[in-house]
Amino acid sequence: MLEAAPMARFWAGWGAIHGFIAVAAGAFAAHGLKAKLSPDMLAVFETGARYQMYHALALFAVAWALGQGMRVEAAGWAFTAGIVLFSGSLYALALTGMKQLGFITPFGGLTFLAGWVLLAYRCFRS
């Protein structure tokens, strides 16, 4: 296992990457998709971007906690899985209109919740 400092850099780096993607997705929605998607599907896409940004910032919290010596790697993985499942499924749903993709979204929400519980637990236990 990597030491705390390299792992903190790892999660901060992924937080930055996800923050970049969230901003790019939001801009794409505002400028490239506004005329192509219905207002409902545009809102779905924007929800994906918003939650990706929230959890990009959560990855910075993971990096900070690791720098404090807390073992919060599992929270980082849960947030990352949540981004892929929740935001990814919303992006795909909005772009394809395939309603069955909505089945995946709650699993992403659950992994977000798990990440927050894991982060809180480790912070209180440290």
Rosetta blueprint (number, residue, H / E / L):
1 M L
2 L L
3 E L
4 A H
5 A H
6 P H
7 M H
8 A H
9 R H
10 F H
11 W H
12 A H
13 G H
14 W H
15 G H
16 A H
17 I H
18 H H
19 G H
20 F H
21 I H
22 A H
23 V H
24 A H
25 A H
26 G H
27 A H
28 F H
29 A H
30 A H
31 H H
32 G H
33 L H
34 K L
35 A L
36 K L
37 L L
38 S L
39 P H
40 D H
41 M H
42 L H
43 A H
44 V H
45 F H
46 E H
47 T H
48 G H
49 A H
50 R H
51 Y H
52 Q H
53 M H
54 Y H
55 H H
56 A H
57 L H
58 A H
59 L H
60 F H
61 A H
62 V H
63 A H
64 W H
65 A H
66 L H
67 G H
68 Q L
69 G L
70 M L
71 R L
72 V L
73 E H
74 A H
75 A H
76 G H
77 W H
78 A H
79 F H
80 T H
81 A H
82 G H
83 I H
84 V H
85 L H
86 F H
87 S H
88 G H
89 S H
90 L H
91 Y H
92 A H
93 L H
94 A H
95 L H
96 T H
97 G L
98 M L
99 K H
100 Q H
101 L H
102 G H
103 F H
104 I L
105 T H
106 P H
107 F H
108 G H
109 G H
110 L H
111 T H
112 F H
113 L H
114 A H
115 G H
116 W H
117 V H
118 L H
119 L H
120 A H
121 Y H
122 R H
123 C H
124 F H
125 R H
126 S L
